[in-house]
Amino acid sequence: MSLRDLLASDAPLVRLRLSAVEGSAPREVGAEMLVTAHAQAGTIGGGQVEYRAMARAREMLDIGTTQDSLTMALGPEIGQCCGGRVTVALCVLTPDARTAMLARVDGAHAPGVMILGAGHVGRALAQVLAPLPCRVVLVDSRAEELAQARSGEHRLTPLPEAEIDQAPPGAAFVVTTHDHGLDFLLTLAALKRGDAAYVGLIGSATKRARFTRFARDHDLDASALTCPIGAAGLGDKRPEVIALMTAQEIFAAFAHTPQGTP
């Protein structure tokens, strides 16, 4: 379940938050997760730290404790080798705290990823991105292709370039349509914005060379373009592999773009 789903539920909640970190640890101060008697969302780093903290949280729910703290050394005694030390603050969320946290989650800026083309690669990419901290919009003019997608927000439109124009600053654009001419027009529109965190075009080195000439004819520098997308896949053309590698490229780009930092 997501943080929002748990906050919107009726189940009593314990918030686990890393309040102190010394040395090497899987997560940073401020990392948090929510735990109920039967579910959890988020992560404070996994492993024995998270397992023990979750067990303590559920013990709190059983006995009615509202606050607690747990300090652990990340060493051999708990089966971890980071070598640091963490302190986990645990508290049962009051209704007011729950409402405030829900408002914070709803108001958090999630970078946008617009996938233009709901074919095999577009759908696979939407699925890979679904659990990640981003807003995924899948755009296509073909209702039958969008109907096969199980992830992301769907937009059926004959004018996908208008969706590009209306996207928020710092968004990522991935062009994977069924038509090379349309690919070029949409990629050109995304690059012309000048504020995209990432612009990717499905294809090959030859397609990139052709697009570079096309962009030059339209007085546009195509050096910011990623094409082919998912190049780290080492030539593996399966949609799922391309999608996984492209998601990695997108989040690497977000990490270097202030508007898009998750």
Disulfide bonds with the S-S distance in Angstrom:
none
